[in-house]
Amino acid sequence: MTCVNFSYGWGMLKKSVTPIVCGALVLVVLAIGGEAAAGAVMEQPTATSQQLRRDVLIDADMWRRRPSMLSGGLGFTGIIGVPNAGDSDLAVAEQAVRDAGGTWLEDMKCAATPTASDHTSASTPGGVAYGYGFPVLNNAGLPVVFSWPVLPSTVSPSDFRITLSNGDEVMPNSAAVFPNYEYDERSTVVLFGLFGNRYPSSDPRSVFPVKVEVVPDDVPLRLVGKEGGTQRGKVVTVSAVGMASHPTTSPYDDPDLPVSERTGPRLVGAKLTRFSRRGEAAPRAFQNDLPNDGRSLYGGHAKFRIRMLTTGGFSPDGVRGVRPTEFGRYFKLIAKTRKGKRVEITKPGRRYLIDGAPLKVLGLADLGRRQSSYDDCYSEDHDNQIDIILSGSRRAISRVKQLIIPAQGRYSPFFNPGGPGNAPTPGVRYSAPSPRIVQNVINGLDDPMSVTYRPWGDTRG
């Protein structure tokens, strides 16, 4: 009988996990702290993945007054569950990643020696099992974003049906809130499966999702929010069955389209609130990049935050992490004075006056840990939230009306994890850059639109 070893290296997870596939049986070896322990046949999901199914929400964001699906569409293909992608022999790992259609960073400038997971966004089968329960092979990724956080125990692949552009209907192989594991997040479910190919949507050979819907199963998916969508409303859970998204483009459309037509990741929400650390925690197995909140990075100066919600992971190139110091590389804020004058806020650390009151952008958060300096190996959570941390007067902060990602000129675009890196394989099509994005900012200073879930207080609607 032939057995194939899969090494492990996936994003923020740095533990060594080696699945061993022997015929149809999957065994897992976990090596933590240098000690190995053999697991049984994977008839049950990994214990680590089950930590993400506990029904814990602490000041989790609501993004609309009513529950809905905000987005759902193909992110990238082929790079989820790549055998040997985390091999300690980096030449072996690179070849495996490139053969799967992934990319591999070259000429990295890091204080520490880069590992395979620093070089690529491709995940191994063991990496998938850690967060999703079971391994998969060469799957696609598809984030589904809701306006209210999900009830984690109800998340299952059978909750979703994906209709492809060729008419086929498929069910995902995996579904989890990972990497949105913090207790104040959890409005995004990421699906893995076989969801299409890399031909642009204009090509008759193209296959990509044209409908992503929530369907009934034994335990239907539920969302958690408050009656009326207000902070004073009663906590309720509601069925997500029937919610749907209808994508019309592929992330593999021409990357050279005009900036407004690009099909890369975008925003579906931005919300201004007073800064709070409530909910800025995660299950024990998922704390590698924590603490990453505004207080941990900027101390007592962190008074307010603008949290953005993305349709997919944001990266400079598909692999590297966004750094806390890079507000000016990607973003600008627009404030309006009482007389309607437009004020552009473009530089972190600069004091701006809005109607005579001060405002300052300190930097970005909800990425990774604070460091004295940041390099190409900076580890961050690659989830669907990024925070802009501010100090200043409430009077000035309340005048911030828009968050803009210009994605052109001196402003860099974002890529999801299917992006090209800095050394794309010739002839391989990678996912497209983000378009120009103008997102209105919800003012949550008086009503932060958040929910804490207590199972004993559940009211089903």
N, C-alpha and C positions, 0 to 999 in steps of 0.2 A: 504494500500500500504506500502510495506517495504522499508525503506530508510537506506542506509549503509553509514556511515561516513568514509572517508579516511583522515588520517592525513598526514602530509607532512614532509619530510626530505630527501633532495637529494643533496649530494655533497656540492658544494659551496653555494647553495641557502638556506639561513637561514630564509627567510620570512616564516610565517605560512600560509599555503594554504590548505584549507579543501574542497575537492570536495564532494558533496552529490549526490549519485546516487539513484534515485527514479524510479524504473522500467527502461524504456529506456531513461529517461530524465536525463541529467547531469546538475547540478547547481554548481556554484563555489562561495565560500566565501573566500575573501581575508582579512586576518587580518594583518594589517601593523601598527606598532606603537600602538597596543592595540585597534584600531578602526576597526570594521568589516563593510564590505559593501557587500551586496548580489548582485550577478550577475544574468543575465538572463540565460535561457536555452542555452547551448553551441552549438548554430547553427553556430557561428562564432569562429574562433581561438582566443586564449587569446591575449590581447593587448601586453603583454610582448614578446610573440613569434614573433609578427610582427616587433618588433624592430630589430630582426636579419635578416629580409628580405630586409632591406634598402640597396641599392646598394652603399655601402661605402667601398672602399679599399684604404689604405694608406701605401705605401711601402710594400705591401703584397708580400710574397716570391714566386718566380718561382723556381722550383726545377729541371727543364730540359729546354733545348732550345725549345723543341716542346711540345705541349699539349698532355697528355696521362693519362690513369688511371694507377697509380703506384701499387695499391693494393686494394683488396676488398675481404673480407672473414668474416666468422662467428667469433665473439668475445666471446660471452657467451650467455646462454639461461636462460629464466625464471624469471630474477630478475628486469626487467623493468616494473614498474607499479604494485607494490605489495601492496594490501590493508593492512592498519594498520602497514606498515613498519616504519612509523614515529611516532607511538603512543607515547604520553608522558609517558605512563606506559611501561617502557623498557622491562618488561617481556612479555607483549603482543606483542611489536614490534619484539623482538627476536624470539618468536615462529612463527610469520608471516613470517619473513625472512627465518628462517630455513625450514619451511614447503614449501617455494617456491624454495628451493635449494640454497639459499644464505648462506653467512657466517656471523659471528658475533664476533667482537673482544672482548676478555676478558682481564682482568688485565691491563687495560689501565692506563698509567701514564700521567696525564694531570693536568695542573694548574687549569683549569676550570672543572666544572662537565660535563662529556661527554653527548651529546645528541644522539638520535638514529642515526642521520646522521654521527656521529663520529664512531659509532660501525659497520656500514655496508655500502656497496656500492650499495645495493638495493635501487631503487627509488620508490616513491609512484606514483599513477596515477596523483595526483596534481602536483608533481614535473615534470612529463613528460609534462603536459599541459603548464607549465610555459615557457618552452623552445621550445616546439614542436607544441603547438597549442591546442591539444586535449589529453585527457587521453588515456592510453592503459592499458591492464591487462596482466601481466605475459609474457611479450614479450622478445625476444632476441635482442641483439645489434650487428650491423654489420657496422663497419667503412669503408668508401670508400675514398681512398686518391688519389688526382689528382696532376699532376705536375704543374698546374697553379691554382690559386684561382678561385673559382666559382663566378658567378654573383648571389648574394643571392636571388634576386627576382624571379629567374627561378628555384629554388630548390623546388621539390615536390616529394611525394612518387611515383607518376605515371611516374617519369623519370626513374625508375629502374625496372628491371625484374630479379628475382633471380631464377635460375634453381637449384633444389636440386638433391642430389645423387640418389633419387628414381624416378627421371624423372618429378616430379611435378614442375610447374612454379608458383611463387607467387609474389605479389606486396607488398612492405612494407606498414605498417600502418602509419608510421611517417618518416619524413626526415627533417633535419636541420643542420646548421653549428655548432650548440652547441655540445660540449663546446669550440669550436674553434672560440670564439666570438670576439677576438681582431681584430682590423682593419688591422693589418699586418700579419694575419694568413689566415684562411678561405679557405684552399685548401682541407679540409676534410669534407665530409658530413657523418653524422651518421644516420643509418637507424634502425628503430625498427619494428619488425614483428615476424612472426612464421617461423623460418628459420632452424629448425632441432631439434636434441636431443643430449644427452650427451654420447651416445655410441662412442667408438673410431672408427676411420675409418676402422680399420681391422675387425670390427664386422659387420656381414651382416645386423644387425638391425640399423646400423648407418644411420642417415640422416643429411646431412650438405650441404651447398652451393658448387656447382662445377662450377657455372658460375654466375658472377655478371655483368650485362650489362646496359648501358644507352640506353633507347628506346625513340622513338618520343612520344610526347604528345602535348596538345594544346599550351603549352609554353615550348619548349624544353630546357633542361639544357644547359647553356653556361659557358665557361671558359673565364677568362680575362688574357691577357698577352701582349707581345710586338712582333711585327714582327721580325722574326729571333731570338727571345728569348734573345735579347741583350738590355742593358739599353737604348741605343739610338734609339731603334726601336719604331715605331708608336704603340700606344695602340690599341688593337683589341679585339673583343670578337669572340669566335669560338664555334661552336656546339660541344657538347660532345657526341652526338648520335653515337652509334656504338662502343664507347670505352668499354672495357670489361676486366675482370679479371677471371682467371680460377684456383681456389684453388684445391689442391689435397689432403689436409689433414684437420683434424678437430682440433680445439683447445682443444678438450677433448681426444686426443691421450695420450698414456702412459706418465705420467710426469717423469718416471724414464728412459726414453730413453737416449742414449748418448747425451752429451750436444749439439753436432752439429745437432742432429736430432729432438730436442724439437720443439714443434709447438706453443709456446707462442709468444707474440708480438715481433716485430723486427724493424729494421730501414729501411727506403727507401731513406734517404737523410741526408746529413750533409753539412753545408755551412759556410765558414768563411767570415765575413765581418767586416768593421769598426762598432763600436757600434753606434747605433742611437735610439732615443726614438720615432721617427716618427711612428705613427700607434700603439703605445703602449697604446691603449685606447679601450673602448668598449661602447655599448649602456648603458644608465643609469641603466637599470634593471639588468645589468650583471657586476657590478663593485665591488662585494663583496671581491674578492681576489686581487684587484688592489689598488695601483700600485705594480707590481711584476717584473719590468724590472731591468736590470743590474745597471743602475744609481741609482735607488731607494734603491737597496740593498748594493751597493759598492761605491756609490758616484762617484767622479771624477776619481777614479782609473780605472773605467770601460772604456777601450779603444777599445776592440775588442770582438767579440762573435763568437762562433761556435754554430749555431742553428741546432738541429737534428729534423728530421721528423719521427714519429713513425707510425706503422700500427694500434696501439691501445693505450689506456691509459696505462701509466707506473706507477706501484705501487710496493712497497716492498713485498706486500702479497695479493694484490687485493683490499684493503680497505685504508690503511694508505697512507698519502701523502709522496712524495719524499721531502727531506729537502734540503735547499740551501747549507748546510754544507757537503753533502754526495757525492761529486764528487769521492773521493777515494774509496767509497764503491762499486761503479758500473762501473766506467769508467777509461780508460787511453787513452792518446793521443800519437801518434807516429810522431815524427819529423825526417826529414832526412837532414843531413848537406850537403853542396855542394860536399863533397867527398863521400857521400853515407852512412855515419855512421848513424845508427839508434839510436835515443834518445827516451826513454820512459818517458813520463810525467805522474806521478802517484799521486803526492801529492799536494793538494791545499796549497797556501801560500809559497811554496818553489820556489826559484829563479833558473831557469834553463838557461844555456848558450848554444845557438845554433850558431855555427860559431862566437863565441865571443859576441853575442848580447843577451840581457836578455828576458826572457819570464816567466810569472807567471800566474797560474790559481787562480783566486780569489774565485770561487765557482760557484754554479748553480743559474739560474734565470728563469723567466717565469713559476714560480710555484705559490707561494703565497706572501703575504706581508712580509716585513722584521720584524723580532722579535728579542728581546734580547736573547731569547733561544727558542728551538723548542722541542715539545713533541708529543705524539701520537695523539693529537687533532689538529695538524697543518693543517690549511685549505689551499688547493691549487687547481688549476683549473682542474687538471686531463685531460688536452687536449693532442693534438698530437705533441706538441712542447716542448722541453726543451733547454735552453740556457746554454752554458758553457762560463763564462765571464773571459776575460783575460786582463792583462796589459803587457807592455813591448814594445820592438822594433818591428816595422813592419818587419824588416829584419828577426828577429827570428820567429815571428808569421807566416810569409808566408811560412816557412819550415814545418808547420804542415800538414801532408799528410793523416793520418788515425785517426778515432775514433773507439775504440774497447770497447765492452762490453763482458768481459771474461765469466761472468755468472757461474763461478766455482772457487773452491779454496777459497781464501779470498774475492773474488768478488761475491756479491749477484746477483741473476737473478732478472728480473722483471716479474710481472704478470699483466694481464689486470684486469678489475673490476670483472671478474668471478673467481678470485683466492681464495685460501683456508683460508686466514686470519691466525690467530694464534690459532684458536679453531674450526677446520672444523667439520661439523656434520659427525659422523661415517656412512659409507656406501654411502656418497654422492660424486660424481665425480665433481671435480672443474677443471677450465681451467689450462693449463700447463704453466710451467715457460718458460722464453725466452731462445733461444739458444745462443751459442757464436756468436757474431756479429762483423764483420770487415767491416767498412763503409769508403769508400774513401771520403775525404773532398774536396768539391768544393771550389776553391779559388775565392772568390767574392770581393777581396779588390779593384780591379779596376772596376769590373762590378758586382754590388751586385745582379743582376737579381731580381729586384722587380718592382712592378707596382702600380701606383695610378690610380684609376678609376674615370673619370669624365663623367657622362652620356651624357652630351652635346657633348662630343668628341668621342662617340662610333662609331667604324667602324666594321661592321659585316662581318665575313669571313666564 
